[in-house]
């Protein structure tokens, strides 16, 4: 079973970053309702826009008292920052203050200078690395989030688009957990010869209500078509400590299916037909409140050589990104302590001339499972297959995968196999959104009954 790892620090940061005003208390005296809507607030000592805030309370004969006036004072219902730290405001109601509520107050300094290479200042998702003072996030569904007090957020990016393909790419933006629009890029916007373009002040969110917000960015387009790097972040307010990440961590290895290729429909333009922010993997992660790391590449086989791919996952799963040069240091698996590893591979292996040779695929799958187990000894490994069907040599591939899983399980590795129903209604015979939703449902049932 996978355990949860919540800490007191996690609970505190979650409370701090959840909202400027959180929760409410309602009590009743004999005649007048007493309601305090504000339960927590964050004030910025050296920023006049956020130095004070009002407590929302209703009732008769309400009084306010600060536990530490060196941190914050209160006049009527207005709380004003005085010094850094934490205090509590007691809100009392009634002639004898018989009904009370407590408002937590955090006072911090203004911070409008964010170091994007510092993981204590920005939350990064997926595998990432620093290059030329920018944090690179190349892989499928990789990205970052930033928490701040303010009304807007913009970023400086380096974007590389594959001009040999479609020359387009996109990022999905989430504001306070709500899925928003995509930010798109095209090589027609002045792309340099080497494919790198510097974009400054790309607006991710604007005209937000004054208060605490978290903006998250997810790379919709896979590594082979687009890479991105974060150079800078800007807000009209102040940056906060990143919120705590989810406890449960799931790592996915896959091909174009995991990358979301074709999931937006058969008649879409390319810019919109691939969205890695809405796949079986992201649906599972959201349902389980899990952090994910996805490693995928269109056309990649698990173990067998194929003409249309220069890579095999069994050979490159330990790279920071799959096209990383040999000279680049291997990925540090302690950066992401995965509780579950999901492998969704085998579809491209059906195109290999070795697909019908009994035992070849099995041996390769067994080695891949063993290699992943060697760097993830405590993780549960789940191999799923079938989202694009099993025609032709597909049935041979499936049997080889099953035999490899059975052999590894017999050797004491925590590993399972799960067949997933086919859906070919997206672009190029790939699963559409309904197909990803169905696969997520199957995988969730397995994880909830056999793993979690």
Number of C-alpha atoms within 10 A of each C-alpha: 11 14 9 9 9 13 11 8 10 16 12 13 15 15 17 22 24 18 19 20 21 16 10 15 14 15 14 13 13 6 8 14 13 22 19 21 17 20 22 23 25 25 29 24 22 16 16 10 14 21 20 21 18 15 21 14 20 15 18 15 13 18 17 22 18 20 14 15 16 14 21 26 20 20 12 11 17 13 22 22 27 19 20 16 17 16 19 20 24 16 21 23 25 18 11 8 12 9 16 19 22 18 21 18 23 19 24 20 17 18 17 15 12 17 16 22 20 12 12 12 18 21 19 25 22 23 24 20 14 14 12 9 13 19 25 24 26 29 30 32 34 28 28 22 19 22 23 24 28 21 17 20 25 18 16 18 21 18 22 27 25 19 17 7 10 14 19 20 29 23 24 23 25 19 17 15 11 10 13 15 13 19 16 14 20 19 20 10 8 11 18 12 9 10 17 17 20 15 14 14 13 14 15 21 18 13 9 13 11 14 18 24 26 22 20 24 24 24 27 30 32 28 27 18 19 25 22 27 24 22 21 19 22 19 21 14 22 21 25 24 16 20 23 16 16 16 19 21 21 24 22 23 21 25 25 23 27 29 30 32 29 28 29 24 20 18 11 14 12 17 18 20 20 28 28 29 23 20 27 26 30 24 18 22 20 11 11 17 14 17 19 25 24 24 30 29 28 20 21 24 26 26 25 23 20 20 10 13 13 11 20 20 22 18 13 16 19 18 20 23 24 20 15 12 11 9 6 10 11 15 16 12 14 9 10 18 16 23 22 24 24 22 23 24 26 28 26 24 23 24 19 16 13 15 24 17 12 13 17 15 27 22 16 18 26 20 16 20 24 16 16 16 19 12 15 20 15 15 25 23 27 22 22 23 24 21 22 19 18 18 11 12 16 22 16 17 26 22 15 25 25 21 19 24 24 16 16 20 15 11 10 8 20 19 23 20 20 15 15 21 16 19 20 17 19 23 20 12 16 25 32 24 21 16 23 28 19 18 26 21 16 18 20 21 11 16 17 11 8 11 19 15
